[in-house]
Amino acid sequence: MGDGIGRYRGTGSKLAQWLRRAPKQPADPDGAHRERLLLAVAAAGLPLAPAAYPVGYRCSCERVGCPTPARHPVSFAWQTQSTTDRAQLERWVRNQPQANFITATGMVHDVLDVPLEAGRAALERLLAEGVDVGPVARSGGEAHDEARMLFFTATRGTPEDEDEWWPCELDCHPETMDEHPGLRWHCRGSYVLVPPARLPGDHTVDWVRGPEHELPDPLTLLEALTDACARHAREQDEPLGHAVAWPLSR
């Protein structure tokens, strides 16, 4: 796959400016907006479960040195706990007003997770080419070293040959990580935060494109995402390794 991102960057275009615009957080004193957003995610078929949230720069789980503060589920049974049931979600949201929520991947959907700048370039290219892009979220602030962009796609399903599965801790298939620097494919056994979510340091997870968009085949996005990640790695003058393996055992 060639590196064609330079043809699509268009940093002076209105589209590029829109992609760089930081999402605005609406005032939500009673949590109604948060509840509507989370119920919309569940209505789109993405199963949810409660997650930790930031307490200052610490994690609400109070684990000393928590490696993923405010980014992990609160229950060890998160995979079986994850649900789209409206009544259950309403109880969680109303009884846990500070909680973030994760969505379990590999059941209905997967997530392709890339560095923020690479994701912006790829999204601009995909939209310019008329590719059907599904929901997209951004995690972290502009200057946040771990800022990411999350592309929600249909899941790969369950292959007949179980050996075809690769662990979510690894960068994306094919087998060598060097071919896909910085790209994480969250599939069976993994999870990501869903908007709206709060991270330490006043960072957030927000929708760029909401869950009302249909989930695309992940293969339709891969070329643009891998090309953008490769270009981003060269611009950083170093290979992109694993910032954090998902999920972490606790």
Secondary structure, DSSP 8 states (H G I E B T S, - for coil): ----GGGT--TTSHHHHHHHS-------TTSHHHHHHHHHHHHTT--EEEE--EETTEETT--TT-SSTT-SBSSTTHHHH-B--HHHHHHHHHH-TT-EEEEE-SSSEEEEEEEHHHHHHHHHHHHHTT-----EEEES-TT-TT-EEEEEEE-----SSGGG---TTSBSSSS-GGGSTT-EEE-TT-EEEESSEEEGGGEEEEEEE-TTS----THHHHHHHHHHHHHHHHHHTS----SS-SS---
